[in-house]
Amino acid sequence: MDELRIAGLPSIPPLGLGTWQWGDRLIWGFGRGYREDDTEAAYRAALEAGVRLFDTAEVYGFGLSERLLGRYYHACSPRPLVVSKMFPYPWRFSRRALLAALRQSLLRLRMERVDLYLLHWPWKPVPLEGWAESLAEAYELGLARAVGVSNCNLAQLERVARVLARHRVPLAVNQVEYHLLERGPERSGLLEAMRAEGIVLMAYSPLAMGWLTGRYSLENPPPGRYRAQRYMRHKDRIPALLEALDQVARKHGATPAQVALRWCIERGTLPIPGAKNAQQARVNAGALRLRLDREDLARLEGA
Ligand SMILES: NC(=O)c1ccc[n+]([C@@H]2O[C@H](COP(=O)([O-])OP(=O)(O)OC[C@H]3O[C@@H](n4cnc5c(N)ncnc54)[C@H](OP(=O)(O)O)[C@@H]3O)[C@@H](O)[C@H]2O)c1
């Protein structure tokens, strides 16, 4: 199986699991159709299938995602890498808020340090350089084994990298939206620049919030206004893309979700699909064992 290395951390298979769903009622409907038992089963199934990185954040389920992940982490082995993030709420006026938030996350996760800690969005009121100083401090204090950012464009990434370099702290990752319907990081040059610097692109919403799983279509969109509307600017491309995913999946005896995730892996990124239950976690981890040839990639990208 192929491996991916995040600076400062051991190599892992190039697919993680996202846990925004674990506790979130508003967008994902936690408690309606899936509950804690299902998320625990998802954790175990993913571990069993070789997944070694779980992504959470203080905002997911207002801390519940971190609590659940911490509970499962301590109950099962082997121990995967754990990623969490600080949300720059507008009332966080001081860069010190980052360390305070990290300490609260560690309490919920019941850990002494997190493997990777990210700034969730490059937002004020604290200038990006201030947040970057605090990320360096988290690393120097040993509260995070590696640090990075999320939702940064190239210019923002460079500002953070400059600050971290002064502290000799590697900028390990930038977590951004990336999948077959959202290829902005390629067009902007972000992906290529990150590759050149050895910064890992963690691809969030790699299934376009469910749109690329084959379960939904323009006639049958995902539940909830947010998920249903989010990709409507691409609505002319969606039917052809779903058709291409289905064709490639059939050819390999795979599912459209596995093909969509494998495409992210083939682009050198680390997809972190969200899973609500064991079945989804198991299917998604199957992308680690799938191989796509040049013809498959051309068909997907052409669509
Ligand atoms: N840094 C950031 O700003 C940011 C933003 C967004 C997400 N993230 C992270 O990225 C992770 C993934 O992104 P995401 O959750 O937005 O979207 P996603 O991974 O593209 O989609 C996840 C959803 O797709 C459906 N699904 C997953 N696997 C499936 C399968 N095998 N078969 C059928 N349906 C399946 C499930 O929803 P249904 O069952 O309801 O269809 C699941 O909740 C999040 O959990 C979070 O950790 C980070």
Ligand as a Chemical Component Dictionary entry (heavy atoms), coordinates in Angstrom:
data_LIG
# 
_chem_comp.id                   LIG 
_chem_comp.type                 NON-POLYMER 
_chem_comp.pdbx_formal_charge   0 
_chem_comp.three_letter_code    LIG 
# 
loop_
_chem_comp_atom.comp_id 
_chem_comp_atom.atom_id 
_chem_comp_atom.alt_atom_id 
_chem_comp_atom.type_symbol 
_chem_comp_atom.charge 
_chem_comp_atom.model_Cartn_x 
_chem_comp_atom.model_Cartn_y 
_chem_comp_atom.model_Cartn_z 
_chem_comp_atom.pdbx_ordinal 
LIG N1  N1  N 0  -11.014 22.650 7.186 1  
LIG C1  C1  C 0  -12.239 22.909 6.834 2  
LIG O1  O1  O 0  -12.662 24.069 6.719 3  
LIG C2  C2  C 0  -13.159 21.747 6.556 4  
LIG C3  C3  C 0  -14.394 21.987 5.901 5  
LIG C4  C4  C 0  -15.212 20.866 5.633 6  
LIG C5  C5  C 0  -14.814 19.601 6.009 7  
LIG N2  N2  N 1  -13.622 19.412 6.663 8  
LIG C6  C6  C 0  -13.176 18.049 7.073 9  
LIG O2  O2  O 0  -13.259 17.195 5.943 10 
LIG C7  C7  C 0  -14.073 16.071 6.261 11 
LIG C8  C8  C 0  -14.796 15.582 5.015 12 
LIG O3  O3  O 0  -15.544 16.595 4.389 13 
LIG P1  P1  P 0  -17.146 16.638 4.448 14 
LIG O4  O4  O 0  -17.586 15.902 5.638 15 
LIG O5  O5  O -1 -17.543 18.055 4.263 16 
LIG O6  O6  O 0  -17.662 15.915 3.112 17 
LIG P2  P2  P 0  -17.366 14.555 2.328 18 
LIG O7  O7  O 0  -16.324 13.777 2.981 19 
LIG O8  O8  O 0  -17.191 14.966 0.915 20 
LIG O9  O9  O 0  -18.810 13.833 2.441 21 
LIG C9  C9  C 0  -19.152 13.116 3.567 22 
LIG C10 C10 C 0  -20.594 12.607 3.468 23 
LIG O10 O10 O 0  -20.786 11.833 2.297 24 
LIG C11 C11 C 0  -21.620 10.701 2.606 25 
LIG N3  N3  N 0  -20.773 9.508  2.427 26 
LIG C12 C12 C 0  -19.510 9.305  2.901 27 
LIG N4  N4  N 0  -19.023 8.112  2.511 28 
LIG C13 C13 C 0  -19.990 7.538  1.772 29 
LIG C14 C14 C 0  -20.074 6.311  1.085 30 
LIG N5  N5  N 0  -19.057 5.452  1.063 31 
LIG N6  N6  N 0  -21.223 6.018  0.427 32 
LIG C15 C15 C 0  -22.254 6.882  0.399 33 
LIG N7  N7  N 0  -22.228 8.090  1.040 34 
LIG C16 C16 C 0  -21.104 8.412  1.726 35 
LIG C17 C17 C 0  -22.093 10.870 4.016 36 
LIG O11 O11 O 0  -23.281 11.678 4.083 37 
LIG P3  P3  P 0  -24.777 11.090 3.904 38 
LIG O12 O12 O 0  -24.787 9.688  4.433 39 
LIG O13 O13 O 0  -25.620 12.046 4.664 40 
LIG O14 O14 O 0  -25.053 11.164 2.425 41 
LIG C18 C18 C 0  -20.965 11.673 4.615 42 
LIG O15 O15 O 0  -21.371 12.388 5.747 43 
LIG C19 C19 C 0  -14.998 16.569 7.383 44 
LIG O16 O16 O 0  -15.551 15.504 8.142 45 
LIG C20 C20 C 0  -14.025 17.419 8.175 46 
LIG O17 O17 O 0  -13.216 16.580 8.997 47 
LIG C21 C21 C 0  -12.795 20.472 6.913 48 
# 
loop_
_chem_comp_bond.comp_id 
_chem_comp_bond.atom_id_1 
_chem_comp_bond.atom_id_2 
_chem_comp_bond.value_order 
_chem_comp_bond.pdbx_ordinal 
LIG N1  C1  SING 1  
LIG C1  O1  DOUB 2  
LIG C1  C2  SING 3  
LIG C2  C3  SING 4  
LIG C2  C21 DOUB 5  
LIG C3  C4  DOUB 6  
LIG C4  C5  SING 7  
LIG C5  N2  DOUB 8  
LIG N2  C6  SING 9  
LIG N2  C21 SING 10 
LIG C6  O2  SING 11 
LIG C6  C20 SING 12 
LIG O2  C7  SING 13 
LIG C7  C8  SING 14 
LIG C7  C19 SING 15 
LIG C8  O3  SING 16 
LIG O3  P1  SING 17 
LIG P1  O4  DOUB 18 
LIG P1  O5  SING 19 
LIG P1  O6  SING 20 
LIG O6  P2  SING 21 
LIG P2  O7  DOUB 22 
LIG P2  O8  SING 23 
LIG P2  O9  SING 24 
LIG O9  C9  SING 25 
LIG C9  C10 SING 26 
LIG C10 O10 SING 27 
LIG C10 C18 SING 28 
LIG O10 C11 SING 29 
LIG C11 N3  SING 30 
LIG C11 C17 SING 31 
LIG N3  C12 SING 32 
LIG N3  C16 SING 33 
LIG C12 N4  DOUB 34 
LIG N4  C13 SING 35 
LIG C13 C14 SING 36 
LIG C13 C16 DOUB 37 
LIG C14 N5  SING 38 
LIG C14 N6  DOUB 39 
LIG N6  C15 SING 40 
LIG C15 N7  DOUB 41 
LIG N7  C16 SING 42 
LIG C17 O11 SING 43 
LIG C17 C18 SING 44 
LIG O11 P3  SING 45 
LIG P3  O12 DOUB 46 
LIG P3  O13 SING 47 
LIG P3  O14 SING 48 
LIG C18 O15 SING 49 
LIG C19 O16 SING 50 
LIG C19 C20 SING 51 
LIG C20 O17 SING 52 
# 
